[in-house]
Amino acid sequence: MTDTSLEADGATALERVVTSTDANTLGRYWLGAGSLTLLASLVAGVLVALERLDLGGAEVFGSADEIFQFWSAYRVGLVLLAIVPIIVGLGTAVAPLQVGSDSIAFPRMAAFSFWTWLIGAGTTITGFLIDGGLGTPDAGSQRQAVALTLVGLLMVIGGLLGATVSLLTTIVCGRVAGLTLRRIPLFSWTLLVAGTFWLLTLPVLAANAVLAYVDLRGRTAVRFGAEDAIWEQLSWSFSHPQVYAFALPLVGIAFDIVPVSLRNRLANHDVVLVLTTLLGVVGFGAYAQSFFDTPGTPVMYQAIYVVDAFAAALIALALFGGLADTLRRGAGNLGSGAGNRPPAPMVLSVLAMLLLLAAAAVGALRVVDPFDLLATSATGAQMTLTMGAAFVGAMAGTLWWGDRIFGKVSSQGLGLLAGLAAVVGVLMIGVADLLSGFMGQNDFTGASLAAAGSPDSGVDALNVVALVGSVLLLVGALGWFANGIRRLTGAAAPADPWGGHTLEWAADASTVEVTSERPLLDALEHAGSAS
Amino acid sequence: MLTTGFKLWFGIFVAAFGAAVFAGYTSGGDETGPLTVAWKGAVGNHVSYGLLISVAAVAFGLALFSIAFRDGDAEAAAELLGTETAPPAQRPVGGSWWPIFAALGVGATAVGAVVHPAVFVIGICAVAAIAVEWTMTNWSEKLSGDRAHNAAQREKLLRPVEIPVLGTLGVGVLVLAMSRVLLASSVNGAVVVATVVGVVVLCGAIVISRNPNLPRGMVQGVLLIGFVAVIVAGIVTAATGEREFHQKGGGEHATDTQSEDGH
């Protein structure tokens, strides 16, 4: 093996693909791989929704355990194999540019993280497909396949953690002179906050997986009791409040896109910094592990859990209020744009914030004791709305920064249509699952098919709505993916199609004087006043 | 002069140590225990004392780092290096095989933990070897600003290890794979296979040696294809199993010659 530092000129195309440590390239890898796993996860979601149409038995799958495997595959896939990687990809490509850094920090570790995640994702999916997943061995799942899923999950978590460390170090240490933490663009800021909480919580999830794995493989020697309840141990990562920490960067995406689209400044930049930090704090979910409930009040009934839910709703409301205020103040500027229409990324980012608000509202309703929603499908509604909001935010982000990342244009119209389909789909799932929850439908229908509902309860009709929503969400994701593929063969993109305010749109960030959070707008205004 | 970073971390150290001592005295510690980190006497509540002392120790370490490296100040670094301008915060790095190799090693280890101990051990060995190689690559890249010189230094150090180890591994794998092929073939078939492979290797070597200007990529490609073909054949024939063997004769004076069924 010769020197492993490959010069681009002497390397073959394949060598350049697998050896790249370039932030932009790695970002594209994350986005591409994340979008493929997103499609796979959504297909699993559609199949589970189809199964729910007939609660009398397992029609699509062979048994309740298989339904459970796909149901958990949908949630794990949506969060750890799709949405978070897509956000990491967007961050890897955009955050270094936003802070004016030449490259991502620890570029080789960033590459290692991606490949580790990719191999882990493949292993996890294989585990799910060979009758393993997060099922219970005693209920029919293959023991070795379950173990394979768990080690795959560990690699996925490891990969995400490594990528997060690279990202956070870039944001903190790679900033150009004058770009204080208060002045960094809000997408980078929310990545910083969210990433911090990912670093605090993902190792806990990894520890849960290790515990389950040890119990599974060394049952005769140790018996933690985790083997019989693997999902119960991991479920905190895929429900309130942890999902807020995963979805938080969507707020940064929205607050980066909207003011630029409206040619306006954000009135309360510092308030947004504080509110997003608070949402990150609220999204710390490692404590909410009902599996480890001790005698006394279960964690889901404790004050902190309830306060958390209401705090998230209030913060989401305040953030949406800030965005609405910016929209109100800048509405007059929309006419100056091409065609007098709001750009597609702006529309989608506002809708993503609305979905987040809806998710937080459902989260608050869920913890109200008299409603008795904690174990119902309202849990799924809150999760789908939150992660759906993150997905729509990511769609807006890729439409917004895609020209910069790929250097080629895509169809804004197709992007908007795909986004609208996803928004409608997420809303249909969320509303249907919330109402089903009020009617007593379990969060997981496979565990107790008979108890999940009855044909007369109205749940069946709502499950049809949820199925249609799942299909629409899948259609939206397919449209987004197709638009991404079209972009690869699109025309060359202009350097700054939006008239951006922040450093990622600068031709050379090192020459820009940074005196506020919008240095390019400052320079433009300065030039205008000088002339 | 004390740097800002040092002042911050040292301040945290003082505060945490003071808090630990206070916690020790107010939770049942004796006169000397909280001050001597339990070397002489009791510290009271172990959890709170241990936590606060840990914070103090980490802060003290970071304070030392901060002052040792002058808070990572670029001007100080330039002064240390004897240059007029500060070095770039981060030098761009080229592509590298190690990330994907390391990920594959980690993957083999993880999957091996579930599937088969041999795969697990291979994964561990791969990860260890890659860790050494990756570390040495990083070390060599910081030797000077000249990439060629750095690469030469790295090769000078590692080639005497890499070539024998990789050569031994390569030969071992090839011999193992070929032996599986020969053992699975009939007696006459094994002779034919060994002859054909030997002739192909000999002819290939003659062609390569008589045409030193052959494209390097083509030679590498042909060798890679041949290597992979032998390994795949070895795996397939190992899965098929050996031909049947029958001992000739028997009893006390039996020879160890073997014959195929029917001979």
Chai-1 contact restraints between the chains, C-beta under 6 A:
chainA,res_idxA,chainB,res_idxB,connection_type,confidence,min_distance_angstrom,max_distance_angstrom,comment,restraint_id
A,D3,B,A151,contact,1.0,0.0,6.0,A-B,restraint_1
A,T4,B,S96,contact,1.0,0.0,6.0,A-B,restraint_2
A,T4,B,W97,contact,1.0,0.0,6.0,A-B,restraint_3
A,T4,B,W98,contact,1.0,0.0,6.0,A-B,restraint_4
A,T4,B,T137,contact,1.0,0.0,6.0,A-B,restraint_5
A,S5,B,G94,contact,1.0,0.0,6.0,A-B,restraint_6
A,L6,B,G94,contact,1.0,0.0,6.0,A-B,restraint_7
A,L6,B,G95,contact,1.0,0.0,6.0,A-B,restraint_8
A,V18,B,I100,contact,1.0,0.0,6.0,A-B,restraint_9
A,T19,B,G95,contact,1.0,0.0,6.0,A-B,restraint_10
A,T19,B,S96,contact,1.0,0.0,6.0,A-B,restraint_11
A,T19,B,W97,contact,1.0,0.0,6.0,A-B,restraint_12
A,S20,B,G95,contact,1.0,0.0,6.0,A-B,restraint_13
A,T21,B,V93,contact,1.0,0.0,6.0,A-B,restraint_14
A,T21,B,G95,contact,1.0,0.0,6.0,A-B,restraint_15
A,S103,B,P92,contact,1.0,0.0,6.0,A-B,restraint_16
A,P107,B,V93,contact,1.0,0.0,6.0,A-B,restraint_17
A,R108,B,S96,contact,1.0,0.0,6.0,A-B,restraint_18
A,R108,B,P99,contact,1.0,0.0,6.0,A-B,restraint_19
A,A111,B,P99,contact,1.0,0.0,6.0,A-B,restraint_20
A,F112,B,P99,contact,1.0,0.0,6.0,A-B,restraint_21
A,F112,B,A102,contact,1.0,0.0,6.0,A-B,restraint_22
A,F112,B,A103,contact,1.0,0.0,6.0,A-B,restraint_23
A,W115,B,P99,contact,1.0,0.0,6.0,A-B,restraint_24
A,W115,B,I100,contact,1.0,0.0,6.0,A-B,restraint_25
A,W115,B,A103,contact,1.0,0.0,6.0,A-B,restraint_26
A,T116,B,A103,contact,1.0,0.0,6.0,A-B,restraint_27
A,T116,B,V106,contact,1.0,0.0,6.0,A-B,restraint_28
A,I119,B,A103,contact,1.0,0.0,6.0,A-B,restraint_29
A,I119,B,G107,contact,1.0,0.0,6.0,A-B,restraint_30
A,Q144,B,V114,contact,1.0,0.0,6.0,A-B,restraint_31
A,A147,B,V114,contact,1.0,0.0,6.0,A-B,restraint_32
A,L148,B,V114,contact,1.0,0.0,6.0,A-B,restraint_33
A,V151,B,A110,contact,1.0,0.0,6.0,A-B,restraint_34
A,V151,B,V114,contact,1.0,0.0,6.0,A-B,restraint_35
A,M155,B,A110,contact,1.0,0.0,6.0,A-B,restraint_36
